[in-house]
């Protein structure tokens, strides 16, 4: 009975290891093939730049957490309400702000500087 239990546990561990392989980077990027055409078109004049730069697309909630950390070095806000965020470890993020100037409103609420950010 102990032998069967050990084999079953070992098999379960192997199964978990196999299902997690390849899941290391499920991030959606501006070069992802499964992007909706409407989403891509919402980038406006920056479409080519965003695609070529291969930004990771994140939610506004993820962006707020990132902005409150000490790793952000700047970015740009665009007329389309898309915001790029660059970090000190050379990662690049793209986020759709929920409203015009959401970055500056959020910074005012949380009392942090938006040094390194520019608006189009």
N, CA, C and O of each residue as an XYZ file, in Angstrom:
480
protein
N       0.827     -1.192      0.000
C       0.000      0.000      0.000
C       0.871      1.256      0.000
O       0.572      2.217     -0.709
N       1.960      1.255      0.801
C       2.859      2.404      0.835
C       3.526      2.607     -0.522
O       3.726      3.740     -0.962
N       3.864      1.511     -1.175
C       4.518      1.579     -2.470
C       3.597      2.245     -3.505
O       4.045      3.068     -4.303
N       2.323      1.885     -3.483
C       1.355      2.461     -4.413
C       1.173      3.955     -4.130
O       1.090      4.756     -5.060
N       1.112      4.327     -2.863
C       0.953      5.729     -2.477
C       2.138      6.549     -2.962
O       1.962      7.636     -3.513
N       3.343      6.033     -2.760
C       4.547      6.736     -3.191
C       4.552      6.893     -4.705
O       4.896      7.960     -5.214
N       4.180      5.856     -5.420
C       4.139      5.910     -6.885
C       3.103      6.931     -7.345
O       3.361      7.703     -8.267
N       1.943      6.939     -6.714
C       0.899      7.898     -7.082
C       1.351      9.337     -6.811
O       1.116     10.226     -7.630
N       1.989      9.564     -5.681
C       2.481     10.912     -5.355
C       3.551     11.323     -6.348
O       3.538     12.454     -6.834
N       4.481     10.426     -6.660
C       5.548     10.719     -7.607
C       4.961     11.025     -8.988
O       5.402     11.957     -9.661
N       3.976     10.246     -9.401
C       3.318     10.473    -10.688
C       2.616     11.822    -10.725
O       2.652     12.511    -11.745
N       1.983     12.202     -9.635
C       1.298     13.490     -9.553
C       2.305     14.633     -9.652
O       2.047     15.631    -10.326
N       3.435     14.493     -8.992
C       4.474     15.522     -9.057
C       4.995     15.651    -10.481
O       5.185     16.764    -10.971
N       5.226     14.539    -11.143
C       5.670     14.572    -12.542
C       4.633     15.249    -13.432
O       4.981     16.041    -14.308
N       3.367     14.937    -13.208
C       2.298     15.541    -13.993
C       2.272     17.051    -13.805
O       2.122     17.798    -14.771
N       2.416     17.496    -12.576
C       2.455     18.941    -12.318
C       3.633     19.587    -13.023
O       3.500     20.670    -13.593
N       4.775     18.938    -12.990
C       5.957     19.476    -13.661
C       5.753     19.606    -15.155
O       6.203     20.578    -15.761
N       5.087     18.650    -15.750
C       4.847     18.687    -17.196
C       3.847     19.762    -17.576
O       4.010     20.404    -18.614
N       2.825     19.977    -16.776
C       1.820     20.978    -17.120
C       2.327     22.387    -16.924
O       1.780     23.319    -17.512
N       3.345     22.571    -16.125
C       3.887     23.910    -15.901
C       4.977     24.269    -16.900
O       5.365     25.434    -16.992
N       5.476     23.299    -17.645
C       6.513     23.599    -18.622
C       5.934     24.447    -19.734
O       4.848     24.174    -20.246
N       6.678     25.488    -20.102
C       6.218     26.364    -21.161
C       5.327     27.487    -20.672
O       4.958     28.358    -21.460
N       4.972     27.496    -19.407
C       4.132     28.542    -18.845
C       4.958     29.656    -18.239
O       4.422     30.474    -17.491
N       6.221     29.712    -18.533
C       7.084     30.685    -17.892
C       6.813     32.105    -18.357
O       7.080     33.056    -17.623
N       6.283     32.266    -19.573
C       6.037     33.614    -20.058
C       4.719     33.657    -20.819
O       4.693     33.564    -22.046
N       3.637     33.798    -20.083
C       2.317     33.889    -20.683
C       1.912     35.334    -20.901
O       0.742     35.620    -21.154
N       2.859     36.242    -20.806
C       2.557     37.657    -20.934
C       2.083     37.990    -22.341
O       2.594     37.465    -23.330
N       1.116     38.855    -22.404
C       0.627     39.356    -23.683
C       1.496     40.544    -24.068
O       1.671     41.471    -23.277
N       2.032     40.520    -25.262
C       2.879     41.619    -25.714
C       2.289     42.250    -26.968
O       1.348     41.729    -27.568
N       2.860     43.370    -27.341
C       2.378     44.065    -28.535
C       2.724     43.311    -29.818
O       2.316     43.722    -30.903
N       3.467     42.221    -29.706
C       3.755     41.367    -30.861
C       3.002     40.043    -30.811
O       3.194     39.189    -31.677
N       2.143     39.864    -29.799
C       1.376     38.623    -29.674
C       0.429     38.456    -30.857
O      -0.243     39.403    -31.266
N       0.383     37.264    -31.392
C      -0.440     36.966    -32.568
C      -1.938     37.021    -32.262
O      -2.743     37.289    -33.153
N      -2.314     36.767    -31.002
C      -3.729     36.685    -30.660
C      -4.367     38.035    -30.302
O      -5.485     38.068    -29.787
N      -3.682     39.125    -30.563
C      -4.240     40.441    -30.258
C      -5.434     40.753    -31.155
O      -5.424     40.478    -32.355
N      -6.444     41.327    -30.549
C      -7.639     41.742    -31.256
C      -7.321     42.938    -32.157
O      -6.624     43.863    -31.740
N      -7.829     42.919    -33.382
C      -7.554     43.987    -34.345
C      -8.000     45.352    -33.809
O      -7.313     46.355    -34.005
N      -9.135     45.384    -33.141
C      -9.647     46.637    -32.580
C      -8.684     47.203    -31.528
O      -8.469     48.413    -31.458
N      -8.116     46.319    -30.721
C      -7.137     46.744    -29.721
C      -5.925     47.361    -30.397
O      -5.471     48.437    -30.009
N      -5.408     46.689    -31.393
C      -4.221     47.174    -32.107
C      -4.513     48.520    -32.771
O      -3.681     49.426    -32.730
N      -5.668     48.648    -33.369
C      -6.039     49.913    -34.023
C      -6.198     51.043    -33.013
O      -6.035     52.210    -33.368
N      -6.512     50.719    -31.759
C      -6.676     51.752    -30.724
C      -5.352     52.427    -30.371
O      -5.341     53.449    -29.685
N      -4.243     51.863    -30.834
C      -2.931     52.457    -30.576
C      -2.681     53.677    -31.451
O      -1.733     54.426    -31.216
N      -3.520     53.881    -32.453
C      -3.422     55.062    -33.308
C      -2.080     55.160    -34.014
O      -1.550     54.176    -34.529
N      -1.545     56.377    -34.022
C      -0.284     56.649    -34.720
C       0.906     55.891    -34.132
O       1.939     55.764    -34.789
N       0.775     55.391    -32.914
C       1.878     54.687    -32.252
C       1.896     53.194    -32.556
O       2.757     52.476    -32.047
N       0.964     52.712    -33.377
C       0.840     51.265    -33.626
C       2.175     50.634    -34.025
O       2.601     49.648    -33.423
N       2.815     51.182    -35.005
C       4.081     50.614    -35.484
C       5.148     50.647    -34.390
O       5.877     49.672    -34.203
N       5.241     51.755    -33.674
C       6.217     51.879    -32.579
C       5.952     50.849    -31.489
O       6.880     50.196    -31.013
N       4.682     50.700    -31.087
C       4.350     49.741    -30.034
C       4.682     48.317    -30.467
O       5.248     47.549    -29.690
N       4.339     47.964    -31.690
C       4.612     46.603    -32.179
C       6.113     46.361    -32.257
O       6.604     45.338    -31.780
N       6.833     47.285    -32.849
C       8.276     47.118    -33.002
C       9.007     47.068    -31.663
O      10.039     46.409    -31.537
N       8.471     47.763    -30.671
C       9.126     47.827    -29.354
C       8.800     46.629    -28.472
O       9.459     46.421    -27.453
N       7.797     45.839    -28.842
C       7.431     44.622    -28.114
C       7.185     44.883    -26.623
O       7.844     44.292    -25.767
N       6.239     45.765    -26.322
C       5.851     46.063    -24.943
C       5.031     44.920    -24.366
O       4.293     44.254    -25.092
N       5.156     44.692    -23.073
C       4.249     43.781    -22.380
C       2.997     44.585    -22.035
O       3.094     45.671    -21.463
N       1.839     44.064    -22.375
C       0.581     44.751    -22.104
C       0.088     44.327    -20.724
O      -0.058     43.138    -20.442
N      -0.167     45.322    -19.866
C      -0.607     45.045    -18.499
C      -1.892     45.816    -18.201
O      -2.260     46.740    -18.926
N      -2.560     45.424    -17.132
C      -3.785     46.099    -16.715
C      -3.442     47.376    -15.944
O      -2.306     47.566    -15.510
N      -4.428     48.234    -15.785
C      -4.224     49.469    -15.020
C      -3.876     49.141    -13.567
O      -3.042     49.822    -12.971
N      -4.497     48.115    -12.988
C      -4.170     47.724    -11.611
C      -2.711     47.275    -11.496
O      -2.032     47.617    -10.528
N      -2.233     46.514    -12.476
C      -0.826     46.098    -12.477
C       0.088     47.315    -12.629
O       1.137     47.399    -11.990
N      -0.318     48.248    -13.477
C       0.481     49.457    -13.696
C       0.579     50.281    -12.419
O       1.646     50.810    -12.108
N      -0.507     50.397    -11.682
C      -0.481     51.179    -10.431
C       0.495     50.567     -9.428
O       1.229     51.290     -8.755
N       0.504     49.247     -9.328
C       1.460     48.578     -8.437
C       2.888     48.863     -8.890
O       3.767     49.139     -8.074
N       3.102     48.793    -10.180
C       4.420     49.053    -10.750
C       4.844     50.498    -10.474
O       5.988     50.752    -10.099
N       3.929     51.427    -10.660
C       4.228     52.853    -10.449
C       4.585     53.159     -8.999
O       5.365     54.073     -8.730
N       4.026     52.412     -8.081
C       4.313     52.637     -6.658
C       5.635     52.012     -6.222
O       6.131     52.303     -5.134
N       6.201     51.164     -7.056
C       7.489     50.547     -6.749
C       8.623     51.508     -7.064
O       8.395     52.627     -7.523
N       9.808     51.075     -6.821
C      10.986     51.917     -7.044
C      11.734     51.565     -8.323
O      12.919     51.873     -8.453
N      11.054     50.924     -9.268
C      11.756     50.467    -10.464
C      11.385     51.239    -11.725
O      11.929     50.956    -12.793
N      10.487     52.194    -11.634
C      10.033     52.935    -12.817
C      10.960     54.109    -13.080
O      11.287     54.878    -12.176
N      11.383     54.234    -14.355
C      12.247     55.369    -14.698
C      11.570     56.369    -15.631
O      12.130     57.430    -15.906
N      10.372     56.044    -16.121
C       9.658     56.997    -16.957
C       8.729     56.338    -17.939
O       8.468     55.137    -17.877
N       8.223     57.173    -18.869
C       7.310     56.682    -19.888
C       6.652     57.828    -20.618
O       7.039     58.988    -20.478
N       5.655     57.481    -21.396
C       4.926     58.481    -22.174
C       3.436     58.204    -22.121
O       2.993     57.056    -22.160
N       2.669     59.292    -22.029
C       1.218     59.197    -22.135
C       0.830     59.705    -23.517
O       1.290     60.761    -23.953
N      -0.019     58.947    -24.200
C      -0.422     59.297    -25.552
C      -1.872     59.771    -25.590
O      -2.656     59.480    -24.687
N      -2.216     60.502    -26.645
C      -3.586     61.026    -26.809
C      -4.621     59.914    -26.814
O      -5.789     60.156    -26.509
N      -4.217     58.713    -27.152
C      -5.121     57.564    -27.194
C      -5.369     56.980    -25.805
O      -6.068     55.976    -25.674
N      -4.805     57.596    -24.774
C      -4.866     57.148    -23.370
C      -3.995     55.930    -23.082
O      -4.055     55.373    -21.985
N      -3.194     55.515    -24.048
C      -2.218     54.461    -23.787
C      -1.019     55.088    -23.098
O      -0.650     56.228    -23.379
N      -0.425     54.336    -22.204
C       0.711     54.805    -21.416
C       1.824     53.778    -21.502
O       1.600     52.591    -21.269
N       3.027     54.233    -21.838
C       4.188     53.344    -21.783
C       4.890     53.567    -20.450
O       4.941     54.685    -19.938
N       5.424     52.492    -19.902
C       6.171     52.551    -18.644
C       7.486     51.816    -18.862
O       7.506     50.670    -19.312
N       8.576     52.488    -18.539
C       9.916     51.899    -18.638
C      10.463     51.720    -17.231
O      10.310     52.597    -16.380
N      11.102     50.581    -16.992
C      11.650     50.311    -15.669
C      13.179     50.311    -15.694
O      13.803     50.254    -16.754
N      13.751     50.376    -14.517
C      15.202     50.428    -14.387
C      15.866     49.119    -14.821
O      17.065     49.100    -15.102
N      15.106     48.032    -14.877
C      15.667     46.754    -15.354
C      15.362     46.546    -16.845
O      15.364     45.419    -17.339
N      15.101     47.652    -17.547
C      14.902     47.684    -19.001
C      13.681     46.914    -19.502
O      13.659     46.457    -20.645
N      12.677     46.772    -18.654
C      11.416     46.195    -19.113
C      10.526     47.318    -19.609
O      10.642     48.462    -19.170
N       9.625     46.973    -20.540
C       8.742     47.961    -21.158
C       7.310     47.468    -21.046
O       7.009     46.322    -21.379
N       6.435     48.337    -20.578
C       5.041     47.978    -20.395
C       4.141     48.959    -21.121
O       4.492     50.123    -21.317
N       2.979     48.472    -21.515
C       1.975     49.291    -22.165
C       0.660     49.057    -21.434
O       0.273     47.916    -21.182
N      -0.016     50.140    -21.100
C      -1.279     50.034    -20.361
C      -2.264     51.054    -20.898
O      -1.884     52.169    -21.254
N      -3.521     50.673    -20.954
C      -4.592     51.593    -21.340
C      -5.096     52.235    -20.057
O      -5.594     51.549    -19.165
N      -4.966     53.546    -19.967
C      -5.456     54.260    -18.793
C      -6.983     54.291    -18.813
O      -7.584     54.380    -19.884
N      -7.611     54.218    -17.653
C      -9.075     54.198    -17.617
C      -9.720     55.535    -17.986
O     -10.907     55.593    -18.305
N      -8.928     56.604    -17.941
C      -9.427     57.931    -18.292
C      -8.243     58.824    -18.662
O      -7.088     58.469    -18.427
N      -8.541     59.972    -19.235
C      -7.506     60.933    -19.609
C      -6.739     61.360    -18.351
O      -7.339     61.653    -17.317
N      -5.427     61.388    -18.454
C      -4.542     61.824    -17.365
C      -4.656     60.989    -16.085
O      -4.407     61.499    -14.993
N      -5.024     59.735    -16.209
C      -5.135     58.861    -15.033
C      -3.811     58.761    -14.289
O      -3.794     58.668    -13.062
N      -2.698     58.778    -15.025
C      -1.379     58.714    -14.387
C      -1.200     59.873    -13.425
O      -0.806     59.678    -12.275
N      -1.490     61.086    -13.895
C      -1.280     62.260    -13.055
C      -2.273     62.305    -11.896
O      -1.921     62.757    -10.807
N      -3.480     61.856    -12.105
C      -4.469     61.788    -11.022
C      -4.022     60.786     -9.968
O      -4.089     61.062     -8.770
N      -3.569     59.633    -10.415
C      -3.094     58.597     -9.492
C      -1.885     59.099     -8.705
O      -1.792     58.881     -7.497
N      -0.965     59.766     -9.387
C       0.227     60.304     -8.718
C      -0.176     61.325     -7.657
O       0.406     61.352     -6.573
N      -1.159     62.159     -7.958
C      -1.630     63.150     -6.988
C      -2.281     62.509     -5.776
O      -2.089     62.969     -4.650
N      -3.048     61.452     -5.998
C      -3.705     60.738     -4.892
C      -2.700     60.034     -4.004
O      -2.889     59.958     -2.789
N      -1.640     59.521     -4.593
C      -0.638     58.745     -3.854
C       0.598     59.556     -3.501
O       1.526     59.043     -2.878
N       0.610     60.810     -3.896
C       1.688     61.745     -3.572
C       3.072     61.222     -3.997
O       3.985     61.121     -3.178
N       3.208     60.897     -5.278
C       4.521     60.538     -5.798
C       4.773     61.330     -7.080
O       3.843     61.740     -7.774
N       6.050     61.530     -7.369
C       6.433     62.290     -8.546
C       6.382     61.422     -9.790
O       6.687     60.230     -9.751
N       5.997     62.036    -10.877
C       5.980     61.331    -12.159
C       7.169     61.771    -13.002
O       7.039     62.034    -14.197
N       8.322     61.845    -12.360
C       9.555     62.230    -13.039
C       9.861     61.205    -14.126
O       9.773     59.997    -13.906
N      10.218     61.710    -15.291
C      10.549     60.833    -16.401
C       9.383     60.535    -17.315
O       9.554     59.863    -18.332
N       8.187     61.025    -16.974
C       7.014     60.814    -17.817
C       6.708     62.072    -18.608
O       6.858     63.193    -18.121
N       6.277     61.854    -19.837
C       5.898     62.957    -20.701
C       4.527     62.676    -21.278
O       4.096     61.527    -21.368
N       3.843     63.749    -21.670
C       2.547     63.614    -22.336
C       2.688     64.071    -23.780
O       3.398     65.029    -24.082
N       2.005     63.372    -24.649
C       2.027     63.711    -26.071
C       1.182     64.949    -26.313
O       1.067     65.405    -27.451
